[in-house]
């Protein structure tokens, strides 16, 4: 009975190896490879720009607000956006 399990396991591993090899070859790299000198500035990345604008708005609201509960809510949103 052990021989059947060993043979079955070897056959399954043998069948899985070509599938894994073809998966590795088919994955194209969609992101261009940039060197250290060619990396964009943080302010040019769209998501970072949006986060910076959002933080600026939150800090302006925080500077205008005097209610401690509202200030606490604004700080919580700034530190952990939901």
QUIWO-V594786 format. One record per pair of residues at least 12 apart in sequence whose C-alpha atoms are under 10 Angstrom apart, sorted by the first residue. I is the first residue (numbers start at 1). J is the second residue. If there is no record, write none. Layout:
BEGIN
I/J
I/J
END
This chain:
BEGIN
51/78
51/81
54/78
54/81
55/77
55/78
55/79
56/78
57/78
58/71
58/74
58/75
58/77
58/78
59/71
59/74
59/75
59/78
61/74
62/74
62/75
62/78
END
